Amino acid sequence: MEGKYIPLPKEEIYLLVRQAQQGDEGAKNRIIETNGGLVRAVAVKFVSPEHELEDLIQIGYIGLLRAV
Protein backbone atom coordinates (compact mmCIF):
# COMPACT_ATOMS: atom_id res chain seq x y z
CA MET A 1 0.00 0.00 0.00
CA GLU A 2 2.87 2.35 0.71
CA GLY A 3 5.65 3.25 -1.62
CA LYS A 4 6.85 5.93 -3.95
CA TYR A 5 4.06 8.26 -4.98
CA ILE A 6 3.30 8.09 -8.68
CA PRO A 7 0.19 10.15 -9.47
CA LEU A 8 -2.47 8.80 -11.78
CA PRO A 9 -3.40 10.67 -14.93
CA LYS A 10 -6.02 13.36 -14.28
CA GLU A 11 -8.63 11.58 -16.41
CA GLU A 12 -8.26 8.35 -14.43
CA ILE A 13 -8.61 10.22 -11.13
CA TYR A 14 -11.84 11.86 -12.31
CA LEU A 15 -13.21 8.50 -13.42
CA LEU A 16 -12.32 6.83 -10.10
CA VAL A 17 -13.89 9.66 -8.11
CA ARG A 18 -17.11 9.42 -10.13
CA GLN A 19 -17.22 5.66 -9.63
CA ALA A 20 -16.47 5.98 -5.90
CA GLN A 21 -19.27 8.54 -5.53
CA GLN A 22 -21.63 5.97 -7.04
CA GLY A 23 -20.60 3.42 -4.40
CA ASP A 24 -17.93 1.45 -6.30
CA GLU A 25 -15.77 -0.07 -3.53
CA GLY A 26 -13.08 -1.07 -6.02
CA ALA A 27 -12.69 2.55 -7.10
CA LYS A 28 -12.47 3.67 -3.46
CA ASN A 29 -9.78 1.08 -2.77
CA ARG A 30 -7.83 2.12 -5.87
CA ILE A 31 -7.87 5.77 -4.75
CA ILE A 32 -6.62 4.78 -1.30
CA GLU A 33 -3.91 2.44 -2.64
CA THR A 34 -2.72 4.96 -5.19
CA ASN A 35 -2.41 7.77 -2.65
CA GLY A 36 -0.67 5.73 0.04
CA GLY A 37 2.71 6.86 -1.27
CA LEU A 38 1.59 10.48 -1.08
CA VAL A 39 0.55 10.03 2.55
CA ARG A 40 3.98 8.63 3.36
CA ALA A 41 5.85 11.33 1.40
CA VAL A 42 4.00 14.11 3.22
CA ALA A 43 4.40 12.42 6.62
CA VAL A 44 8.18 12.19 6.18
CA LYS A 45 8.36 15.97 5.86
CA PHE A 46 6.80 16.46 9.30
CA VAL A 47 8.84 13.98 11.37
CA SER A 48 10.26 15.57 14.51
CA PRO A 49 11.06 14.57 18.09
CA GLU A 50 7.41 15.30 18.95
CA HIS A 51 5.95 13.53 15.89
CA GLU A 52 7.00 9.99 14.98
CA LEU A 53 6.76 8.81 11.37
CA GLU A 54 4.33 5.95 12.02
CA ASP A 55 1.96 8.22 13.94
CA LEU A 56 1.98 10.75 11.12
CA ILE A 57 1.35 8.03 8.53
CA GLN A 58 -1.62 6.73 10.56
CA ILE A 59 -3.05 10.23 10.82
CA GLY A 60 -2.55 10.70 7.08
CA TYR A 61 -4.35 7.46 6.27
CA ILE A 62 -7.24 8.38 8.54
CA GLY A 63 -7.57 11.67 6.64
CA LEU A 64 -7.38 9.88 3.30
CA LEU A 65 -10.02 7.34 4.32
CA ARG A 66 -12.34 10.07 5.55
CA ALA A 67 -11.86 12.02 2.34
CA VAL A 68 -12.67 9.04 0.16
C-alpha positions in Angstrom: 0.0 0.0 0.0 2.9 2.3 0.7 5.7 3.3 -1.6 6.8 5.9 -4.0 4.1 8.3 -5.0 3.3 8.1 -8.7 0.2 10.1 -9.5 -2.5 8.8 -11.8 -3.4 10.7 -14.9 -6.0 13.4 -14.3 -8.6 11.6 -16.4 -8.3 8.4 -14.4 -8.6 10.2 -11.1 -11.8 11.9 -12.3 -13.2 8.5 -13.4 -12.3 6.8 -10.1 -13.9 9.7 -8.1 -17.1 9.4 -10.1 -17.2 5.7 -9.6 -16.5 6.0 -5.9 -19.3 8.5 -5.5 -21.6 6.0 -7.0 -20.6 3.4 -4.4 -17.9 1.4 -6.3 -15.8 -0.1 -3.5 -13.1 -1.1 -6.0 -12.7 2.5 -7.1 -12.5 3.7 -3.5 -9.8 1.1 -2.8 -7.8 2.1 -5.9 -7.9 5.8 -4.7 -6.6 4.8 -1.3 -3.9 2.4 -2.6 -2.7 5.0 -5.2 -2.4 7.8 -2.7 -0.7 5.7 0.0 2.7 6.9 -1.3 1.6 10.5 -1.1 0.6 10.0 2.6 4.0 8.6 3.4 5.8 11.3 1.4 4.0 14.1 3.2 4.4 12.4 6.6 8.2 12.2 6.2 8.4 16.0 5.9 6.8 16.5 9.3 8.8 14.0 11.4 10.3 15.6 14.5 11.1 14.6 18.1 7.4 15.3 18.9 6.0 13.5 15.9 7.0 10.0 15.0 6.8 8.8 11.4 4.3 5.9 12.0 2.0 8.2 13.9 2.0 10.8 11.1 1.3 8.0 8.5 -1.6 6.7 10.6 -3.0 10.2 10.8 -2.6 10.7 7.1 -4.3 7.5 6.3 -7.2 8.4 8.5 -7.6 11.7 6.6 -7.4 9.9 3.3 -10.0 7.3 4.3 -12.3 10.1 5.5 -11.9 12.0 2.3 -12.7 9.0 0.2 
